[in-house]
Amino acid sequence: MNKSELITALSQKETLTEKQAADIVNLIFKGFVKTLKTDGRIEIRGFGSFTIRNYSPYTGRNPKTGVKTEVKEKRLPFFKVGKELKNWVNRK
């Protein structure tokens, strides 16, 4: 499911206009981004949690050319799946 499919599903299920559903979805996503930018943690019980992981700089290698290159430190979002979601996915 992508963002537009989520908006359509929300608008149909809750009898909202597409604009109202888009506003709700965008509000949630913007809140997630704002929280993660300030090193916050997002936890959705039963689904999972989002955090930011900090990575130190290192010397990497271009796999195509073999040339060594310096990779700057970076911050990346990390998702840890929740126990209930893991069980739902693995249920047969």
Sine and cosine of phi, psi and omega as CSV:
sin_phi,cos_phi,sin_psi,cos_psi,sin_omega,cos_omega
0.00,0.00,0.74,-0.67,0.07,-1.00
-0.96,-0.27,-0.02,-1.00,-0.10,-0.99
-0.87,0.49,-0.69,0.72,-0.02,-1.00
-0.92,0.39,-0.57,0.82,0.06,-1.00
-0.93,0.37,-0.61,0.80,0.06,-1.00
-0.89,0.46,-0.69,0.73,0.02,-1.00
-0.89,0.46,-0.71,0.71,0.01,-1.00
-0.89,0.45,-0.71,0.71,0.01,-1.00
-0.89,0.46,-0.68,0.73,0.02,-1.00
-0.90,0.44,-0.69,0.73,-0.03,-1.00
-0.91,0.42,-0.60,0.80,0.00,-1.00
-0.96,0.27,-0.67,0.74,-0.05,-1.00
-0.93,0.36,-0.64,0.77,-0.07,-1.00
-0.97,-0.24,0.22,0.97,-0.02,-1.00
0.72,0.69,0.82,0.57,0.09,-1.00
-0.94,-0.34,0.32,-0.95,0.13,-0.99
-0.97,0.26,0.32,-0.95,0.03,-1.00
-0.86,0.51,-0.61,0.79,0.00,-1.00
-0.91,0.42,-0.70,0.72,0.01,-1.00
-0.89,0.46,-0.68,0.73,0.02,-1.00
-0.91,0.42,-0.65,0.76,0.03,-1.00
-0.90,0.44,-0.65,0.76,0.02,-1.00
-0.88,0.47,-0.66,0.75,0.01,-1.00
-0.91,0.42,-0.75,0.66,-0.01,-1.00
-0.89,0.46,-0.70,0.71,0.01,-1.00
-0.90,0.44,-0.61,0.79,0.04,-1.00
-0.88,0.47,-0.69,0.72,0.02,-1.00
-0.90,0.43,-0.74,0.67,-0.02,-1.00
-0.89,0.45,-0.66,0.75,0.02,-1.00
-0.90,0.44,-0.61,0.79,0.06,-1.00
-0.90,0.43,-0.65,0.76,0.05,-1.00
-0.87,0.49,-0.75,0.66,-0.04,-1.00
-0.89,0.47,-0.70,0.72,-0.01,-1.00
-0.88,0.48,-0.68,0.73,0.01,-1.00
-0.90,0.43,-0.70,0.71,-0.02,-1.00
-0.93,0.37,-0.55,0.83,0.03,-1.00
-0.90,0.45,-0.50,0.86,-0.01,-1.00
-0.99,-0.14,0.43,0.90,0.02,-1.00
0.88,0.48,0.43,0.90,0.06,-1.00
-0.98,0.18,0.05,-1.00,-0.01,-1.00
-0.80,-0.60,0.69,-0.73,0.04,-1.00
-0.93,-0.38,0.82,-0.57,0.02,-1.00
-0.80,-0.60,0.82,-0.57,0.07,-1.00
-0.90,-0.43,0.97,-0.26,-0.09,-1.00
-0.80,0.60,0.75,-0.67,0.02,-1.00
1.00,0.10,-0.27,0.96,-0.03,-1.00
-0.96,-0.29,-0.83,0.56,0.00,-1.00
0.37,-0.93,-0.11,-0.99,-0.01,-1.00
-0.69,-0.73,0.50,-0.87,0.04,-1.00
-0.91,-0.42,0.71,-0.70,0.09,-1.00
-0.66,-0.75,0.13,-0.99,0.09,-1.00
-0.95,-0.30,0.74,-0.68,0.08,-1.00
-0.93,-0.36,0.71,-0.70,0.02,-1.00
-0.99,-0.13,0.74,-0.67,0.00,-1.00
-0.90,-0.43,0.73,-0.68,0.01,-1.00
-0.96,0.29,0.37,-0.93,0.07,-1.00
-0.93,0.38,0.46,-0.89,0.01,-1.00
-0.43,-0.90,0.24,-0.97,0.07,-1.00
-1.00,-0.05,0.87,-0.49,0.00,-1.00
-0.95,-0.32,-0.05,-1.00,-0.01,-1.00
-0.66,-0.76,0.74,-0.68,0.07,-1.00
-0.94,0.33,0.88,-0.47,-0.08,-1.00
-0.91,0.40,-0.41,0.91,-0.04,-1.00
-0.99,0.15,-0.70,0.72,-0.09,-1.00
-0.98,-0.22,-0.34,0.94,-0.04,-1.00
0.99,0.13,0.02,1.00,-0.02,-1.00
-0.96,0.29,0.73,-0.68,0.04,-1.00
-0.97,0.24,0.58,-0.82,0.00,-1.00
-0.56,-0.83,0.51,-0.86,0.04,-1.00
-1.00,0.07,0.79,-0.61,0.04,-1.00
-0.97,-0.23,0.82,-0.57,-0.03,-1.00
-0.93,0.35,0.31,-0.95,0.09,-1.00
-0.90,0.43,0.47,-0.88,-0.05,-1.00
-0.52,-0.86,0.33,-0.94,0.06,-1.00
-0.86,-0.50,0.80,-0.60,-0.02,-1.00
-0.77,-0.64,0.59,-0.81,0.08,-1.00
-0.94,0.34,0.57,-0.82,-0.01,-1.00
-0.74,-0.67,0.72,-0.70,0.01,-1.00
-0.92,-0.38,0.77,-0.64,0.10,-1.00
-0.91,-0.41,0.86,-0.50,-0.06,-1.00
-0.93,0.37,0.60,-0.80,0.04,-1.00
-0.99,0.16,0.35,-0.94,-0.05,-1.00
-0.87,0.48,-0.70,0.71,-0.03,-1.00
-0.91,0.42,-0.68,0.74,0.02,-1.00
-0.89,0.45,-0.67,0.74,0.03,-1.00
-0.86,0.51,-0.67,0.74,0.02,-1.00
-0.93,0.38,-0.64,0.77,0.01,-1.00
-0.89,0.46,-0.69,0.73,-0.03,-1.00
-0.92,0.39,-0.59,0.80,-0.06,-1.00
-1.00,0.04,-0.07,1.00,0.02,-1.00
-0.93,0.36,0.65,-0.76,-0.02,-1.00
-0.94,-0.34,0.00,0.00,0.00,0.00
